[in-house]
Amino acid sequence: MLHFSKIKLTVILGIILLGAIFSAPNLFPRDQVEKWPSFLPKTVVSLGLDLQGGSHLLYEVDMADLVKSRLDDAVNSIRDKLRTAQPPIGYNPPPIAANGAVTLKLLDLKTKSVDQALIDRARPLLQEAAGGMDVTIADDGQVTAQYSEAALTQLKQQVIEQAIEVIRKRIDETGTKEPTIIREGEDRIVVQLPGVKDPEHIKEIIGKTAKMTFQMVDEQAMLAGQPLPTDVVLPVADATNGGLSKIIVERAVQLTGQNLVDAQQTFENGAQPVVSFKFDSIGARKFGDITAKNVGKRFAIVLDGKVITYPVIKDAILGGSGIISGNFTAQSASDLALLLRAGALPANLTVIEERTVGADLGADSIAAGEKACLIAIVLIVVAMVVLYGLFGIFANIALLLNAVLILGALSLLGATLTFPGIAGMVLTLGMAVDANVLILERVREEMRNGRSAITAMEAGYREAQATIIDANLTHFIATCFLFYFGSGPIKGFAITLIIGIATSFFTSVYVTRLMTSVWLRRTRPKLLPL
């Protein structure tokens, strides 16, 4: 048990060295760390919201609005599918979305009746157009399409995950460091922004749905001043300088912002801020076809239900890129480009809770945590030296290395340290010497039974190892449950504890054994100072 091969010795020393390297950036000023060579790690453990202050936002996803939007999309899709069928399939009354369902009644355009053949022909078209909804068709042709409970649950899950990803992209674009974005409950999202004292601009960025569509302006309806059933009247985002306040556009969406791959704020004519955009290959082809077929007509660029601009198509745009102009400021153009790059939110978000954590609270928490760690370390060091002498010193050295390894692991993971995380570190420090206590008490017992120094030490490590593994394994399993079922601070506590279990097992079993082995080989004592 006290023999170490060259490979094992190299692994142990290598782990200690890596821990020291990855923890080192935390011990130097940030500006100094940035000047280090590129091959050295520069990631540090960031302080969480409760330690350095910042903003806490709780958003609620408007699922009712999302379902309504999906039903409206289904109405348009059903109309298109039935009209383009060969031969076309009629309906009377037409599709409408109400009370959480899409309803319509099929009708044979020639016979003005409904038969089974018509129902069988319409069923696959309706199921495809309904997009995940359950479709039922009565014998008289009455159609009902609505989401089942299972489908609604799955839709809610997808929407929350997509919203979290979009929010993360938007916040990252603003340069905010180490945000925490997690789901809470069924339809809520927690956003924590450490160090952000005035979140108004970020709230504005997060809260915009940023659903972008390209729709043709209905020129005839504009001249007549009366929209058709296939049209929709939309407000103009900026109607200054004598511009139109409302625009009649075709309800059918020609292209969406989902095909955008890039958007950047730039300047037109050297002074006017605009937003340049670029489509992917599919979007570029569609955009080229739309502009080629509608030369001389106006098309509207719509963002969140408002028309940003409605230029005249002068020529076919085949390059897959274009410019959105309007009365932008440099900031508003930059924000719009950011939103388009990050993608649209799948549903509207509403802020239902907002808190600002002051820096004083963070400072108090840090001071309390530092004090707790310091007291814990001092008491543990003194107790180990008093109880076990030289081997207590070995255990204390391992304890110091354990702290270095924990800090290095947290830095490597880019973790955010919260107050519960500090509590986990304090608990880990107390647990770190448990294995050494078990080993050294077993060694004392072996010495009382008449064994020599080396055989007693070997027996102590060998016999205590099974107990140490069992204790750490059960502790690890319990902590994994904390991580899996917990959220927010509980997860931070669990992560710190999981890392601490691994590092304390390594230092207490392998590092102290290595130090003990080196000491025994050099001194060859007849009795152990225990």
FILO-721263 format. One record per residue (C-alpha): residue in one letter; x, y, z. Coordinates in steps of 0.2 Angstrom, whole numbers, plus 5000, padded with zeros to 4 digits. Layout:
N
REC_residu_x_y_z
REC_a_X_Y_Z
...
END
This chain:
530
REC_residu_x_y_z
REC_m_5000_5000_5000
REC_l_5015_5012_5003
REC_h_5024_5008_4986
REC_f_5021_5020_4972
REC_s_5025_5016_4954
REC_k_5033_5030_4943
REC_i_5016_5031_4934
REC_k_5006_5033_4949
REC_l_5018_5046_4956
REC_t_5017_5056_4940
REC_v_4998_5056_4940
REC_i_4997_5062_4958
REC_l_5010_5076_4955
REC_g_5002_5080_4939
REC_i_4985_5082_4946
REC_i_4992_5093_4960
REC_l_5001_5104_4947
REC_l_4986_5106_4936
REC_g_4975_5111_4951
REC_a_4988_5124_4956
REC_i_4989_5131_4938
REC_f_4970_5132_4936
REC_s_4968_5140_4953
REC_a_4982_5153_4950
REC_p_4972_5166_4940
REC_n_4961_5168_4956
REC_l_4976_5175_4966
REC_f_4981_5189_4954
REC_p_4972_5205_4948
REC_r_4962_5203_4932
REC_d_4971_5215_4922
REC_q_4987_5206_4926
REC_v_4980_5189_4922
REC_e_4975_5195_4904
REC_k_4993_5199_4901
REC_w_4998_5181_4904
REC_p_5004_5170_4889
REC_s_4989_5162_4879
REC_f_4994_5144_4884
REC_l_4990_5148_4902
REC_p_4973_5147_4909
REC_k_4964_5164_4913
REC_t_4947_5158_4919
REC_v_4942_5163_4936
REC_v_4928_5158_4948
REC_s_4915_5172_4946
REC_l_4905_5178_4961
REC_g_4886_5175_4960
REC_l_4872_5187_4962
REC_d_4872_5185_4981
REC_l_4890_5189_4983
REC_q_4893_5204_4971
REC_g_4876_5211_4969
REC_g_4866_5213_4953
REC_s_4849_5210_4946
REC_h_4836_5196_4948
REC_l_4822_5195_4935
REC_l_4808_5182_4935
REC_y_4799_5180_4918
REC_e_4783_5172_4914
REC_v_4780_5164_4897
REC_d_4763_5169_4890
REC_m_4757_5152_4885
REC_a_4740_5157_4881
REC_d_4746_5170_4868
REC_l_4758_5156_4861
REC_v_4743_5144_4858
REC_k_4733_5158_4850
REC_s_4747_5162_4839
REC_r_4749_5144_4834
REC_l_4730_5142_4831
REC_d_4731_5157_4820
REC_d_4745_5150_4810
REC_a_4736_5134_4808
REC_v_4721_5143_4801
REC_n_4731_5151_4787
REC_s_4740_5134_4784
REC_i_4723_5125_4783
REC_r_4717_5138_4771
REC_d_4732_5136_4759
REC_k_4732_5117_4760
REC_l_4713_5115_4755
REC_r_4714_5129_4742
REC_t_4730_5121_4733
REC_a_4723_5103_4734
REC_q_4719_5096_4717
REC_p_4705_5098_4715
REC_p_4702_5111_4728
REC_i_4692_5107_4744
REC_g_4679_5119_4750
REC_y_4673_5125_4767
REC_n_4658_5134_4774
REC_p_4660_5141_4787
REC_p_4679_5145_4784
REC_p_4692_5140_4797
REC_i_4692_5151_4813
REC_a_4702_5150_4829
REC_a_4692_5151_4845
REC_n_4691_5143_4862
REC_g_4708_5134_4860
REC_a_4703_5126_4844
REC_v_4702_5128_4825
REC_t_4685_5124_4818
REC_l_4678_5123_4800
REC_k_4666_5113_4790
REC_l_4671_5104_4774
REC_l_4661_5106_4758
REC_d_4662_5099_4741
REC_l_4663_5114_4729
REC_k_4653_5104_4715
REC_t_4640_5095_4724
REC_k_4639_5107_4739
REC_s_4639_5091_4751
REC_v_4651_5080_4761
REC_d_4655_5062_4758
REC_q_4667_5050_4765
REC_a_4679_5052_4750
REC_l_4680_5070_4753
REC_i_4684_5067_4771
REC_d_4697_5054_4767
REC_r_4706_5066_4755
REC_a_4705_5081_4767
REC_r_4711_5072_4783
REC_p_4730_5070_4779
REC_l_4730_5088_4772
REC_l_4722_5094_4789
REC_q_4734_5084_4800
REC_e_4749_5091_4791
REC_a_4743_5109_4792
REC_a_4737_5108_4810
REC_g_4755_5104_4815
REC_g_4754_5093_4831
REC_m_4736_5096_4835
REC_d_4723_5082_4836
REC_v_4711_5083_4821
REC_t_4694_5076_4822
REC_i_4682_5076_4807
REC_a_4663_5072_4810
REC_d_4652_5063_4797
REC_d_4645_5080_4792
REC_g_4662_5087_4788
REC_q_4664_5097_4804
REC_v_4682_5098_4808
REC_t_4690_5102_4825
REC_a_4709_5104_4828
REC_q_4716_5107_4845
REC_y_4731_5102_4856
REC_s_4729_5087_4868
REC_e_4736_5089_4886
REC_a_4751_5079_4881
REC_a_4755_5090_4866
REC_l_4752_5106_4877
REC_t_4765_5099_4890
REC_q_4778_5095_4876
REC_l_4775_5112_4868
REC_k_4777_5121_4884
REC_q_4794_5111_4887
REC_q_4800_5116_4870
REC_v_4795_5134_4872
REC_i_4804_5136_4888
REC_e_4820_5128_4882
REC_q_4820_5138_4866
REC_a_4816_5154_4876
REC_i_4831_5151_4888
REC_e_4842_5148_4873
REC_v_4837_5164_4865
REC_i_4838_5174_4881
REC_r_4856_5167_4884
REC_k_4861_5173_4866
REC_r_4854_5190_4869
REC_i_4862_5193_4886
REC_d_4879_5186_4879
REC_e_4878_5199_4865
REC_t_4877_5213_4878
REC_g_4893_5208_4886
REC_t_4886_5203_4903
REC_k_4897_5191_4912
REC_e_4891_5175_4920
REC_p_4872_5177_4919
REC_t_4862_5163_4927
REC_i_4847_5158_4917
REC_i_4836_5143_4923
REC_r_4819_5137_4922
REC_e_4807_5139_4937
REC_g_4791_5129_4938
REC_e_4781_5126_4922
REC_d_4781_5142_4913
REC_r_4794_5154_4922
REC_i_4812_5158_4919
REC_v_4824_5166_4932
REC_v_4837_5178_4925
REC_q_4851_5183_4937
REC_l_4864_5196_4931
REC_p_4878_5198_4943
REC_g_4886_5215_4944
REC_v_4872_5223_4934
REC_k_4864_5237_4944
REC_d_4853_5245_4931
REC_p_4845_5231_4920
REC_e_4833_5242_4911
REC_h_4842_5241_4894
REC_i_4844_5222_4896
REC_k_4826_5220_4901
REC_e_4821_5229_4885
REC_i_4832_5218_4875
REC_i_4826_5202_4883
REC_g_4807_5207_4883
REC_k_4806_5210_4864
REC_t_4799_5194_4855
REC_a_4808_5200_4839
REC_k_4797_5190_4827
REC_m_4802_5196_4810
REC_t_4792_5193_4794
REC_f_4792_5199_4776
REC_q_4774_5202_4769
REC_m_4768_5210_4753
REC_v_4759_5226_4754
REC_d_4741_5224_4746
REC_e_4742_5239_4735
REC_q_4724_5238_4729
REC_a_4717_5237_4747
REC_m_4728_5252_4751
REC_l_4720_5262_4737
REC_a_4703_5257_4741
REC_g_4706_5260_4760
REC_q_4698_5243_4764
REC_p_4707_5227_4769
REC_l_4701_5211_4761
REC_p_4698_5195_4772
REC_t_4715_5189_4767
REC_d_4724_5205_4773
REC_v_4729_5212_4790
REC_v_4731_5230_4795
REC_l_4747_5234_4804
REC_p_4754_5250_4813
REC_v_4770_5258_4806
REC_a_4784_5258_4819
REC_d_4789_5276_4815
REC_a_4776_5287_4805
REC_t_4785_5303_4807
REC_n_4789_5315_4792
REC_g_4771_5313_4785
REC_g_4773_5294_4783
REC_l_4759_5282_4784
REC_s_4753_5277_4801
REC_k_4745_5260_4796
REC_i_4749_5248_4782
REC_i_4737_5235_4774
REC_v_4748_5219_4771
REC_e_4743_5202_4765
REC_r_4741_5190_4779
REC_a_4752_5177_4770
REC_v_4770_5177_4777
REC_q_4782_5176_4762
REC_l_4798_5174_4773
REC_t_4802_5174_4791
REC_g_4817_5179_4801
REC_q_4821_5161_4805
REC_n_4831_5160_4789
REC_l_4843_5175_4794
REC_v_4861_5170_4798
REC_d_4868_5187_4801
REC_a_4863_5205_4805
REC_q_4874_5220_4809
REC_q_4872_5238_4812
REC_t_4880_5249_4799
REC_f_4878_5266_4791
REC_e_4870_5271_4774
REC_n_4876_5287_4765
REC_g_4889_5289_4778
REC_a_4877_5295_4792
REC_q_4861_5286_4793
REC_p_4861_5270_4805
REC_v_4853_5255_4796
REC_v_4853_5236_4799
REC_s_4861_5225_4786
REC_f_4855_5207_4785
REC_k_4860_5191_4777
REC_f_4849_5175_4773
REC_d_4855_5157_4773
REC_s_4854_5148_4756
REC_i_4836_5143_4758
REC_g_4831_5161_4763
REC_a_4841_5168_4749
REC_r_4833_5158_4736
REC_k_4815_5162_4743
REC_f_4820_5181_4745
REC_g_4826_5181_4727
REC_d_4810_5173_4720
REC_i_4799_5185_4730
REC_t_4808_5200_4724
REC_a_4809_5194_4706
REC_k_4790_5191_4705
REC_n_4785_5207_4713
REC_v_4796_5220_4705
REC_g_4788_5237_4707
REC_k_4777_5232_4722
REC_r_4780_5236_4740
REC_f_4784_5223_4753
REC_a_4784_5226_4772
REC_i_4797_5221_4785
REC_v_4787_5217_4800
REC_l_4794_5216_4818
REC_d_4783_5211_4832
REC_g_4767_5216_4823
REC_k_4774_5233_4818
REC_v_4780_5238_4800
REC_i_4798_5244_4801
REC_t_4799_5249_4783
REC_y_4790_5246_4767
REC_p_4801_5249_4752
REC_v_4797_5247_4734
REC_i_4806_5232_4725
REC_k_4815_5240_4711
REC_d_4825_5224_4705
REC_a_4826_5206_4710
REC_i_4838_5204_4725
REC_l_4847_5188_4722
REC_g_4862_5189_4734
REC_g_4852_5184_4749
REC_s_4856_5201_4758
REC_g_4848_5217_4761
REC_i_4846_5233_4772
REC_i_4832_5238_4784
REC_s_4831_5257_4785
REC_g_4821_5268_4796
REC_n_4823_5282_4808
REC_f_4835_5272_4818
REC_t_4848_5279_4831
REC_a_4865_5270_4832
REC_q_4859_5261_4848
REC_s_4842_5256_4841
REC_a_4850_5249_4825
REC_s_4863_5240_4836
REC_d_4849_5233_4847
REC_l_4839_5227_4832
REC_a_4854_5218_4824
REC_l_4857_5210_4841
REC_l_4839_5204_4842
REC_l_4839_5197_4824
REC_r_4856_5188_4827
REC_a_4849_5180_4843
REC_g_4833_5174_4835
REC_a_4815_5177_4840
REC_l_4807_5172_4856
REC_p_4794_5158_4854
REC_a_4782_5168_4865
REC_n_4780_5184_4874
REC_l_4788_5186_4891
REC_t_4782_5196_4906
REC_v_4792_5202_4921
REC_i_4783_5197_4936
REC_e_4797_5200_4949
REC_e_4812_5211_4949
REC_r_4825_5213_4963
REC_t_4841_5222_4964
REC_v_4854_5215_4976
REC_g_4865_5229_4984
REC_a_4884_5227_4985
REC_d_4883_5229_5004
REC_l_4874_5212_5005
REC_g_4887_5204_4994
REC_a_4901_5211_5004
REC_d_4893_5205_5021
REC_s_4891_5188_5013
REC_i_4909_5187_5007
REC_a_4915_5193_5024
REC_a_4905_5180_5033
REC_g_4910_5166_5022
REC_e_4929_5171_5023
REC_k_4927_5171_5042
REC_a_4918_5154_5042
REC_c_4932_5147_5031
REC_l_4946_5154_5042
REC_i_4939_5148_5058
REC_a_4935_5131_5051
REC_i_4953_5129_5044
REC_v_4961_5135_5060
REC_l_4951_5123_5071
REC_i_4954_5108_5060
REC_v_4973_5112_5058
REC_v_4975_5114_5077
REC_a_4965_5098_5081
REC_m_4974_5087_5068
REC_v_4992_5093_5075
REC_v_4986_5090_5093
REC_l_4979_5073_5090
REC_y_4991_5066_5077
REC_g_5007_5076_5078
REC_l_5017_5074_5062
REC_f_5004_5064_5053
REC_g_4992_5078_5057
REC_i_5004_5090_5048
REC_f_5003_5079_5033
REC_a_4984_5079_5034
REC_n_4984_5098_5035
REC_i_4995_5099_5020
REC_a_4983_5088_5011
REC_l_4969_5099_5017
REC_l_4978_5115_5009
REC_l_4980_5105_4993
REC_n_4962_5100_4993
REC_a_4957_5119_4994
REC_v_4968_5122_4979
REC_l_4961_5108_4969
REC_i_4943_5113_4973
REC_l_4947_5131_4967
REC_g_4956_5124_4951
REC_a_4941_5113_4947
REC_l_4929_5127_4949
REC_s_4939_5139_4938
REC_l_4941_5125_4925
REC_l_4922_5123_4924
REC_g_4920_5142_4924
REC_a_4908_5140_4939
REC_t_4900_5154_4948
REC_l_4902_5154_4967
REC_t_4887_5158_4978
REC_f_4885_5159_4996
REC_p_4878_5141_4997
REC_g_4894_5136_4987
REC_i_4905_5144_5001
REC_a_4895_5134_5013
REC_g_4899_5118_5003
REC_m_4917_5122_5003
REC_v_4917_5124_5022
REC_l_4908_5108_5024
REC_t_4921_5100_5012
REC_l_4935_5106_5023
REC_g_4928_5098_5038
REC_m_4925_5081_5028
REC_a_4942_5082_5020
REC_v_4951_5075_5036
REC_d_4938_5062_5040
REC_a_4948_5049_5030
REC_n_4964_5053_5038
REC_v_4956_5051_5055
REC_l_4950_5034_5050
REC_i_4967_5029_5044
REC_l_4977_5035_5058
REC_e_4965_5028_5071
REC_r_4966_5011_5063
REC_v_4986_5013_5063
REC_r_4985_5016_5082
REC_e_4975_5000_5084
REC_e_4987_4990_5074
REC_m_5002_4997_5084
REC_r_4993_4992_5100
REC_n_4991_4974_5093
REC_g_5011_4974_5091
REC_r_5014_4977_5073
REC_s_5029_4986_5067
REC_a_5028_5004_5061
REC_i_5028_5000_5042
REC_t_5016_4985_5043
REC_a_5004_4995_5055
REC_m_5004_5010_5042
REC_e_5001_4998_5028
REC_a_4987_4989_5037
REC_g_4979_5006_5042
REC_y_4978_5012_5024
REC_r_4972_4995_5018
REC_e_4959_4991_5031
REC_a_4952_5009_5031
REC_q_4950_5011_5012
REC_a_4934_5001_5010
REC_t_4926_5011_5024
REC_i_4932_5027_5016
REC_i_4926_5022_4999
REC_d_4909_5017_5006
REC_a_4907_5034_5015
REC_n_4912_5045_5000
REC_l_4901_5035_4988
REC_t_4885_5036_4999
REC_h_4889_5055_5001
REC_f_4891_5057_4982
REC_i_4875_5048_4978
REC_a_4865_5059_4991
REC_t_4873_5075_4983
REC_c_4869_5070_4966
REC_f_4851_5069_4971
REC_l_4853_5086_4978
REC_f_4859_5092_4961
REC_y_4846_5083_4951
REC_f_4831_5089_4961
REC_g_4837_5106_4967
REC_s_4838_5122_4958
REC_g_4848_5138_4959
REC_p_4857_5139_4976
REC_i_4855_5121_4980
REC_k_4863_5116_4963
REC_g_4878_5127_4968
REC_f_4880_5119_4985
REC_a_4879_5102_4977
REC_i_4892_5106_4963
REC_t_4904_5112_4976
REC_l_4901_5097_4987
REC_i_4903_5085_4973
REC_i_4920_5092_4968
REC_g_4925_5092_4986
REC_i_4921_5074_4988
REC_a_4932_5069_4974
REC_t_4946_5081_4979
REC_s_4946_5076_4997
REC_f_4946_5057_4993
REC_f_4961_5060_4982
REC_t_4971_5071_4994
REC_s_4967_5061_5010
REC_v_4970_5044_5003
REC_y_4984_5047_4990
REC_v_4993_5063_4994
REC_t_4994_5059_5013
REC_r_4999_5041_5009
REC_l_5013_5048_4997
REC_m_5020_5060_5010
REC_t_5019_5046_5023
REC_s_5028_5034_5012
REC_v_5042_5046_5008
REC_w_5044_5049_5027
REC_l_5044_5031_5031
REC_r_5057_5026_5018
REC_r_5069_5040_5024
REC_t_5068_5038_5042
REC_r_5064_5020_5044
REC_p_5057_5022_5062
REC_k_5054_5008_5074
REC_l_5039_5017_5082
REC_l_5027_5029_5074
REC_p_5024_5046_5083
REC_l_5006_5043_5086
END
